[in-house]
Amino acid sequence: MGNLGVTTREGGKRVLTQAEVDGFRSDLRGALLLPGDDGYDEARRIYNAMIDKRPALIARCAGAEDVVRAVTFARDHDLLVSVRGGGHNIAGNAVSDGGLMIDLSGMKSIQVDPAEQTARAEPGVTWAELDKETQAHGLATPGGTIPSTGIAGLTLGGGIGWLKGKYGLACDNLLSVEIVTADGRQLTASAEDNADLFWGVRGGGGNFGIVTSFEYRLHPVGKVLGGMAIHPLEKAKDVLAHFRTFMEGTPDELVCTAVFLTSPDGDPVLAIAVCYHGALDEGEAVLKPLREFGPPAADNIAPMDYTALQSMIEAAFPSGWQNYWKSDALNDLSDEAIEVMAERFATVPAPTIAVIVEYTAGAAGRVPVDATAFPHRETRYNILILGTWPDAADNERNIGWVRGLWQALQPFSSGGVYVNYLAEAADEGAERIQAAYGPRTYGRLVALKNKYDPTNLFRLNQNIKPTP
């Protein structure tokens, strides 16, 4: 192989000798992949096919000690570091050109304690894998809505899912983490140990270290009422206005999301996707006003296993497609905002683009704003324009449409945004990261960054920059 050109933290170039690379490889229990090695191209691929970067080295960590060794090697050799968990985050920060990818995707251990109703899982685990193990005991913790998403990135950014009304966000159910910090220490962060760091990892992303183990609180979760009530697009304005009123009076057990999408017949429609976690007969009564309004052109809401609900929309958003997303938080779903979305969606250029209107209240909204680094407790609506399509030749047209709708919705934005929905920093800008937290929370995060990662080793993320 000879010497290896690499990218430094500041974006410069340097060379690693053969001896340095061989020494690093021998220190790892897992594999070290270089360009041209078997498995290298597979390891660098992530969910968003727009991201096509080539790390100089990929450390496929087999455990926490490998993570320590990789962090130490990166720090000692001034390497640009990226960290891959599930590889699902749209911004593509899991991979870089010329850097060291610390790949956690092979760390898959899951331990469930049904008596204590807790689970401990490593960062390569996906929500599908965690749900499978916890549901074997009739338990679950709030997770994402696409089961191939990794638990790590979603939890560290907050974690919005179907159980948020009853049990809060994924980060609200985090009991502790094991984390490797920039100086190579392995720390426990919980309410009792390193409580400041524990506050920061619940919403602050991967800015403060690499989490090697997540401990979650579990809850009894059996069958739920789930599915969609689907309306033609011409009724979308009336349906969303009814949705807005209906949701204000619903119990914690019900979570609903409105989705503009294209039906299998090629028609633009508005779907109201629901999850009622509670007594099924009570759920039928609660949902009756929603299901009767219109009435829907189709209604497949029925009792189902929680894992079936989790898989309900995954087929519509497959891995390996082009992805471009834009998002904003809204304090209110005004008639004017509804009109913009409904009229614009009539011109949607690809049948795989969706516009998602998430409503948040219940347990997730009652957590004090300063209790975690996820600050959007009083935000009622998230708008996610989820652009995805199979062919890169359509990028310019489809990206333009997504941006156009997002810009048209700016007059209704609260100024905030959910950090897990942000795209690449080059597209979003540093001010959008600050908007994801607000001034007070962002200031606390900067202080934590100064303490735990003052040199910004962990910078390929929605980056909280330390004070110069």
VOKE-975915 format. One line per 3 residues: number of its first residue (from 1); their letters; for each residue y, x, z of C-alpha. Coordinates in Angstrom, 1 decimal, decimal comma. Layout:
N
NUM> A> Y/X/Z | ...
//
This chain:
468
1> MGN> 0,0/0,0/0,0 | 2,5/2,7/0,9 | 5,8/1,9/2,6
4> LGV> 6,9/-1,7/2,8 | 10,5/-3,0/2,2 | 11,6/-5,5/4,7
7> TTR> 14,7/-7,6/5,6 | 16,6/-6,9/8,8 | 18,1/-9,4/11,1
10> EGG> 21,5/-9,1/9,6 | 20,2/-9,4/6,1 | 20,1/-5,7/5,2
13> KRV> 17,1/-3,7/3,9 | 14,9/-1,1/5,5 | 11,4/0,3/5,1
16> LTQ> 8,3/0,2/7,3 | 5,9/3,0/6,9 | 2,2/2,5/6,3
19> AEV> 1,5/3,8/9,8 | 3,9/1,3/11,4 | 2,3/-1,6/9,5
22> DGF> -1,3/-0,4/10,3 | -0,4/0,0/14,0 | 1,0/-3,6/14,1
25> RSD> -2,1/-4,9/12,4 | -4,4/-3,2/14,9 | -2,4/-4,7/17,8
28> LRG> -3,0/-8,2/16,7 | -6,1/-10,3/17,4 | -5,2/-12,5/14,4
31> ALL> -4,7/-11,4/10,8 | -1,6/-9,7/9,4 | -1,0/-10,7/5,8
34> LPG> 1,1/-8,9/3,2 | 2,1/-10,0/-0,3 | -1,0/-9,9/-2,5
37> DDG> -3,4/-10,4/0,3 | -5,9/-13,3/0,2 | -4,4/-16,3/2,0
40> YDE> -0,8/-15,0/1,8 | 0,4/-17,6/-0,7 | -1,3/-20,4/1,2
43> ARR> 0,2/-19,2/4,5 | 3,8/-19,1/3,2 | 3,7/-22,7/1,7
46> IYN> 5,3/-25,4/3,8 | 5,8/-29,1/3,5 | 9,0/-28,9/1,4
49> AMI> 8,2/-27,4/-2,0 | 11,9/-26,6/-2,5 | 11,3/-23,7/-0,1
52> DKR> 9,6/-20,9/-2,0 | 10,2/-17,7/0,0 | 8,1/-14,5/0,4
55> PAL> 7,9/-12,9/3,8 | 7,2/-9,2/3,9 | 4,6/-9,8/6,7
58> IAR> 2,9/-12,9/8,1 | 1,4/-12,5/11,6 | -1,2/-15,2/12,0
61> CAG> -1,2/-15,4/15,8 | -4,5/-16,1/17,6 | -2,9/-16,6/21,0
64> AED> 0,1/-16,0/23,2 | -0,5/-12,2/23,4 | -0,2/-12,0/19,6
67> VVR> 3,1/-13,8/19,8 | 4,3/-11,2/22,4 | 3,2/-8,4/20,1
70> AVT> 4,9/-9,9/17,1 | 8,2/-10,5/18,9 | 8,1/-6,9/20,3
73> FAR> 7,4/-5,5/16,8 | 10,2/-7,5/15,3 | 12,7/-6,5/18,0
76> DHD> 11,7/-2,8/17,8 | 12,0/-2,7/14,0 | 15,1/-5,0/13,7
79> LLV> 13,2/-7,5/11,5 | 14,3/-10,9/10,4 | 12,1/-13,4/12,2
82> SVR> 10,9/-16,8/11,2 | 8,5/-19,0/13,3 | 6,0/-21,4/11,8
85> GGG> 4,4/-24,2/13,7 | 3,4/-27,2/11,6 | 5,7/-26,1/8,7
88> HNI> 7,0/-29,6/8,3 | 10,7/-29,1/9,0 | 12,7/-30,0/6,0
91> AGN> 15,1/-27,0/6,3 | 12,3/-24,5/5,7 | 13,3/-22,2/8,5
94> AVS> 9,6/-21,4/9,0 | 9,7/-18,8/6,2 | 12,1/-16,2/5,0
97> DGG> 12,4/-13,7/2,2 | 11,4/-10,2/3,3 | 11,1/-11,0/7,0
100> LMI> 8,3/-11,3/9,5 | 6,8/-14,8/9,7 | 5,3/-15,4/13,1
103> DLS> 2,7/-18,0/12,2 | 1,4/-20,2/15,0 | -0,5/-22,7/12,8
106> GMK> -3,9/-21,3/13,9 | -3,2/-21,9/17,6 | -4,9/-25,3/17,9
109> SIQ> -6,2/-25,6/21,5 | -5,9/-29,0/23,1 | -6,8/-29,8/26,7
112> VDP> -6,6/-33,4/27,9 | -6,8/-34,4/31,6 | -7,4/-38,1/31,6
115> AEQ> -7,4/-38,4/35,4 | -3,9/-36,8/35,6 | -2,9/-38,3/32,3
118> TAR> -1,6/-35,0/30,9 | -2,3/-32,9/27,9 | -1,7/-29,2/27,1
121> AEP> -1,6/-28,2/23,5 | -0,8/-25,0/21,5 | 2,0/-24,9/18,9
124> GVT> -0,2/-25,1/15,8 | -1,3/-28,6/16,7 | -0,2/-31,6/14,6
127> WAE> 0,5/-35,1/15,9 | -2,7/-36,3/14,2 | -4,8/-33,7/16,1
130> LDK> -3,1/-34,4/19,4 | -3,4/-38,2/19,0 | -7,1/-37,9/18,1
133> ETQ> -7,8/-36,1/21,4 | -5,7/-38,3/23,6 | -6,7/-41,6/22,1
136> AHG> -10,3/-40,7/22,8 | -9,2/-41,5/26,4 | -7,0/-44,5/25,5
139> LAT> -3,9/-42,3/26,0 | -1,0/-41,0/24,0 | 2,4/-39,3/24,3
142> PGG> 5,4/-40,3/22,1 | 5,2/-38,3/18,9 | 6,5/-38,4/15,3
145> TIP> 5,8/-41,1/12,7 | 4,1/-38,7/10,2 | 0,9/-37,3/11,7
148> STG> 0,9/-34,1/9,7 | 4,1/-33,1/11,5 | 3,6/-30,3/14,0
151> IAG> 4,1/-31,0/17,7 | 6,3/-27,9/18,2 | 9,3/-28,4/16,0
154> LTL> 9,4/-32,2/16,6 | 9,3/-31,9/20,4 | 11,8/-29,0/20,6
157> GGG> 14,3/-31,0/18,5 | 13,9/-34,2/20,6 | 11,0/-36,2/19,0
160> IGW> 11,7/-39,7/17,7 | 8,6/-41,9/17,3 | 7,0/-45,4/17,7
163> LKG> 6,8/-45,2/21,5 | 10,4/-44,3/22,2 | 11,4/-47,8/23,5
166> KYG> 8,7/-47,8/26,2 | 8,3/-44,1/27,0 | 11,3/-42,2/25,5
169> LAC> 11,2/-39,3/23,1 | 8,6/-36,5/22,9 | 10,9/-34,2/24,8
172> DNL> 11,3/-36,8/27,6 | 7,5/-36,5/28,2 | 7,4/-32,8/28,2
175> LSV> 6,3/-31,5/31,7 | 6,4/-27,8/31,0 | 6,1/-25,1/28,4
178> EIV> 4,9/-21,5/28,2 | 7,4/-19,6/26,2 | 7,8/-16,0/24,9
181> TAD> 11,5/-14,9/25,0 | 13,3/-12,4/22,8 | 12,6/-9,6/25,3
184> GRQ> 8,9/-10,2/25,1 | 8,5/-11,9/28,5 | 6,1/-14,8/28,9
187> LTA> 7,8/-17,5/31,0 | 7,0/-20,9/32,3 | 9,8/-23,5/32,0
190> SAE> 9,6/-26,7/33,9 | 11,6/-28,8/36,3 | 10,7/-26,2/39,0
193> DNA> 10,6/-23,0/37,0 | 13,4/-21,7/34,8 | 14,9/-25,2/34,9
196> DLF> 17,9/-24,1/32,7 | 15,5/-23,0/30,0 | 13,5/-26,2/30,3
199> WGV> 16,6/-28,2/29,8 | 17,4/-26,2/26,6 | 14,0/-26,5/25,0
202> RGG> 14,1/-30,3/25,2 | 16,4/-30,7/22,2 | 17,7/-27,2/21,6
205> GGN> 15,0/-26,3/19,1 | 13,5/-22,8/18,8 | 16,7/-21,0/19,8
208> FGI> 15,5/-19,5/23,1 | 12,0/-18,3/22,4 | 8,6/-19,2/20,9
211> VTS> 6,7/-21,9/22,8 | 3,0/-21,1/23,0 | 1,9/-24,1/25,1
214> FEY> 3,3/-27,6/25,6 | 2,3/-29,8/28,5 | 2,9/-33,5/28,0
217> RLH> 2,8/-36,6/30,2 | 0,4/-39,2/28,7 | 0,5/-43,0/28,9
220> PVG> -2,2/-45,7/28,3 | -1,9/-46,9/24,7 | -4,4/-49,3/23,2
223> KVL> -4,0/-51,5/20,1 | -0,5/-52,2/19,0 | 1,1/-54,8/16,7
226> GGM> 2,1/-52,8/13,7 | 2,9/-53,1/10,0 | 5,8/-54,3/7,8
229> AIH> 7,7/-57,4/6,8 | 8,9/-56,8/3,3 | 11,9/-58,5/1,6
232> PLE> 13,3/-58,3/-1,9 | 16,4/-56,1/-2,2 | 18,7/-59,1/-3,0
235> KAK> 18,0/-60,3/0,5 | 18,6/-56,9/2,2 | 22,1/-57,7/3,4
238> DVL> 21,1/-60,8/5,2 | 17,9/-59,3/6,6 | 19,7/-56,3/8,0
241> AHF> 22,4/-58,4/9,6 | 19,6/-60,4/11,2 | 17,8/-57,2/12,2
244> RTF> 21,0/-56,0/13,9 | 21,3/-59,1/16,0 | 17,6/-59,4/16,7
247> MEG> 17,2/-55,8/18,0 | 19,9/-56,2/20,7 | 17,7/-58,6/22,6
250> TPD> 14,3/-57,1/22,2 | 12,2/-55,6/25,0 | 11,2/-51,9/25,4
253> ELV> 7,8/-52,6/24,0 | 9,2/-53,2/20,5 | 10,4/-50,5/18,2
256> CTA> 11,6/-51,5/14,7 | 12,8/-49,4/11,7 | 14,3/-50,8/8,5
259> VFL> 13,4/-49,0/5,4 | 14,7/-49,3/1,8 | 11,9/-48,3/-0,4
262> TSP> 10,2/-49,1/-3,8 | 7,2/-51,3/-3,8 | 4,0/-50,4/-5,6
265> DGD> 5,1/-52,8/-8,4 | 8,3/-50,7/-8,9 | 10,7/-53,1/-7,2
268> PVL> 13,3/-51,9/-4,7 | 12,7/-53,7/-1,4 | 13,7/-53,7/2,3
271> AIA> 10,9/-53,4/4,8 | 11,1/-53,9/8,5 | 8,4/-51,6/10,0
274> VCY> 7,4/-52,5/13,6 | 5,4/-51,3/16,5 | 4,9/-53,6/19,6
277> HGA> 3,1/-51,7/22,4 | 2,2/-54,3/25,0 | 0,2/-57,5/25,3
280> LDE> -0,5/-58,7/21,8 | 0,1/-62,4/22,4 | 3,5/-61,5/23,9
283> GEA> 4,2/-59,3/20,9 | 3,5/-62,2/18,5 | 6,1/-64,3/20,3
286> VLK> 8,7/-61,5/20,4 | 8,2/-60,8/16,7 | 8,3/-64,4/15,5
289> PLR> 12,0/-64,6/14,8 | 11,8/-61,4/12,8 | 8,8/-62,5/10,8
292> EFG> 10,1/-66,0/10,0 | 13,5/-64,9/8,8 | 13,8/-64,9/5,1
295> PPA> 10,9/-65,5/5,0 | 9,4/-62,1/3,9 | 7,8/-61,8/0,5
298> ADN> 5,0/-60,0/2,3 | 3,9/-59,5/5,9 | 1,1/-57,2/6,9
301> IAP> 1,9/-57,0/10,6 | -1,4/-57,2/12,6 | -3,2/-55,6/15,6
304> MDY> -4,2/-52,1/14,8 | -5,2/-48,8/16,5 | -2,2/-46,6/17,4
307> TAL> -3,5/-43,8/15,1 | -3,6/-46,3/12,2 | 0,1/-47,1/12,9
310> QSM> 0,9/-43,4/13,0 | -0,6/-43,0/9,5 | 1,1/-46,0/8,0
313> IEA> 3,7/-44,2/6,0 | 2,3/-40,7/5,6 | 0,8/-41,3/2,1
316> AFP> 4,3/-42,1/0,8 | 5,6/-38,7/1,8 | 2,9/-36,1/0,8
319> SGW> 3,2/-32,4/1,5 | 4,1/-30,1/-1,3 | 6,8/-32,3/-3,0
322> QNY> 10,4/-31,6/-3,5 | 12,4/-32,7/-0,4 | 16,1/-33,2/0,1
325> WKS> 17,3/-35,2/3,1 | 20,7/-36,2/4,5 | 21,3/-37,9/7,7
328> DAL> 24,0/-39,2/10,1 | 24,2/-41,2/13,3 | 26,0/-44,6/13,4
331> NDL> 27,2/-46,3/16,5 | 27,0/-49,7/14,8 | 25,4/-51,1/11,7
334> SDE> 28,4/-52,7/10,2 | 28,4/-55,2/7,4 | 30,2/-52,7/5,2
337> AIE> 27,6/-50,0/5,9 | 24,8/-52,4/5,1 | 26,6/-53,3/1,8
340> VMA> 26,9/-49,7/0,8 | 23,2/-49,0/1,4 | 22,0/-52,2/-0,4
343> ERF> 24,2/-51,8/-3,4 | 23,4/-48,1/-3,8 | 19,7/-48,5/-3,4
346> ATV> 19,7/-50,8/-6,5 | 20,3/-47,6/-8,5 | 17,8/-45,3/-6,7
349> PAP> 16,6/-42,8/-9,3 | 13,1/-42,2/-8,0 | 10,5/-44,6/-6,5
352> TIA> 9,7/-42,1/-3,8 | 13,2/-41,9/-2,3 | 13,7/-44,0/0,9
355> VIV> 16,6/-44,9/3,2 | 15,6/-45,2/6,8 | 17,6/-47,1/9,4
358> EYT> 16,3/-46,2/12,9 | 17,3/-48,3/15,9 | 17,1/-46,6/19,4
361> AGA> 17,4/-48,3/22,7 | 15,0/-48,8/25,6 | 13,7/-45,8/27,6
364> AGR> 15,0/-43,2/25,1 | 18,5/-44,6/25,5 | 18,5/-44,8/29,3
367> VPV> 17,9/-41,0/29,9 | 21,2/-39,5/31,1 | 23,1/-37,7/28,3
370> DAT> 23,1/-34,4/30,2 | 19,4/-34,6/31,4 | 18,2/-32,8/28,3
373> AFP> 19,7/-30,9/25,3 | 19,1/-34,0/23,1 | 22,5/-35,7/23,5
376> HRE> 22,2/-38,9/21,4 | 21,3/-41,3/24,1 | 24,0/-43,8/23,4
379> TRY> 23,6/-43,7/19,6 | 22,1/-46,9/18,3 | 21,4/-46,1/14,7
382> NIL> 20,2/-43,1/12,7 | 20,4/-43,2/8,9 | 18,0/-40,9/7,1
385> ILG> 18,2/-40,7/3,3 | 14,8/-39,2/2,7 | 14,7/-37,8/-0,8
388> TWP> 11,2/-36,7/-2,0 | 9,7/-36,5/-5,4 | 7,0/-34,5/-7,2
391> DAA> 8,8/-32,7/-10,0 | 11,4/-30,0/-9,6 | 12,8/-31,0/-13,0
394> DNE> 14,3/-34,1/-11,3 | 16,1/-32,1/-8,6 | 19,6/-32,3/-9,9
397> RNI> 19,6/-36,1/-10,5 | 17,9/-37,0/-7,2 | 19,8/-34,6/-5,0
400> GWV> 23,0/-36,0/-6,5 | 22,0/-39,5/-5,7 | 21,1/-38,6/-2,1
403> RGL> 24,4/-36,8/-1,6 | 26,3/-39,6/-3,1 | 24,9/-42,2/-0,7
406> WQA> 25,4/-39,9/2,2 | 29,1/-39,4/1,3 | 29,6/-43,1/0,8
409> LQP> 28,3/-43,7/4,4 | 30,7/-41,1/5,9 | 33,3/-43,7/6,9
412> FSS> 30,7/-45,3/9,2 | 29,3/-42,1/10,8 | 29,7/-41,5/14,5
415> GGV> 30,0/-37,8/13,7 | 26,6/-37,0/15,2 | 23,3/-36,1/13,6
418> YVN> 19,7/-35,7/14,8 | 19,0/-32,0/14,6 | 15,4/-32,4/13,2
421> YLA> 16,9/-34,2/10,1 | 19,3/-31,4/9,2 | 18,6/-29,5/5,9
424> EAA> 19,2/-25,8/5,4 | 22,2/-24,3/7,0 | 23,7/-23,3/3,7
427> DEG> 23,7/-27,0/2,7 | 24,8/-28,4/6,0 | 27,3/-25,8/7,5
430> AER> 27,6/-24,6/11,0 | 29,8/-27,5/12,0 | 26,9/-29,9/11,4
433> IQA> 24,8/-28,0/14,0 | 27,6/-28,4/16,5 | 27,8/-32,1/15,6
436> AYG> 24,1/-32,4/16,4 | 24,9/-31,7/20,0 | 28,6/-32,4/20,7
439> PRT> 31,0/-30,0/22,4 | 29,6/-30,2/26,0 | 25,9/-29,9/25,2
442> YGR> 26,6/-27,2/22,6 | 28,6/-25,2/25,1 | 25,6/-25,2/27,5
445> LVA> 23,3/-24,2/24,7 | 25,5/-21,2/23,9 | 25,4/-20,1/27,5
448> LKN> 21,6/-20,3/27,4 | 21,5/-18,4/24,2 | 23,6/-15,7/25,7
451> KYD> 21,1/-15,4/28,6 | 17,8/-15,6/26,8 | 18,5/-14,3/23,2
454> PTN> 21,9/-12,5/23,2 | 21,0/-10,6/20,0 | 20,0/-13,8/18,2
457> LFR> 16,5/-12,6/17,3 | 15,6/-16,2/16,9 | 18,2/-17,2/14,3
460> LNQ> 16,1/-18,9/11,5 | 16,5/-22,4/13,0 | 19,4/-24,8/13,4
463> NIK> 21,0/-21,8/15,1 | 23,0/-21,8/18,3 | 24,8/-18,5/17,9
466> PTP> 25,4/-16,4/21,0 | 28,9/-15,4/22,0 | 29,8/-12,1/20,1
//
